[in-house]
Amino acid sequence: MNKFTCDICGDTSYGHSHNTQPLLNGQCCALCNMIFVTASRITGVDSLDEQIEYMMKMKDEDELPDMFLEVLDRVRDYQGKIFLEETAKISIEDLNAKLDELEEEKEIEKLNMSKEEIIYNLKKAFDNAIKIEAYEAAAFIKKRIESLKS
Ligand SMILES: [Zn+2]
């Protein structure tokens, strides 16, 4: 039977995979297809990040069905790891620019993220950086967390 890794949540699945267009170029499991891909085709929101943010908002407002909570965490972990794998390949200056973008007030408003949530996300990014042994990036993220806290 066909074995594949879901490009959205990172789970290994067997059998028929689903096309992740327009979110990503890849394949995904039935659950991610149902939650993310179908939703993006209906709403026209073709950014996975935006979909995750929207679901985080629903979670904060207790409007997210329980069965979605676990997959949402898994997707955030997996996408965070991919982000770190990508950012580990770019220079520290580029990573700095990315984090600067995140810290700009208007970006924060657009994302509807509090400072605490940005710190939370950076901590996740830090953990992921350690996991993939991107120590330079990890040290850098740690500094950014400290500067945000002060
Ligand atoms: Zn999946």
Boltz pocket constraint, residues with backbone or C-beta under 6 A from the ligand:
constraints:
  - pocket:
      binder: B
      contacts: [[A, 6], [A, 7], [A, 8], [A, 9], [A, 10], [A, 11], [A, 28], [A, 29], [A, 30], [A, 31], [A, 32], [A, 33]]
      max_distance: 6.0
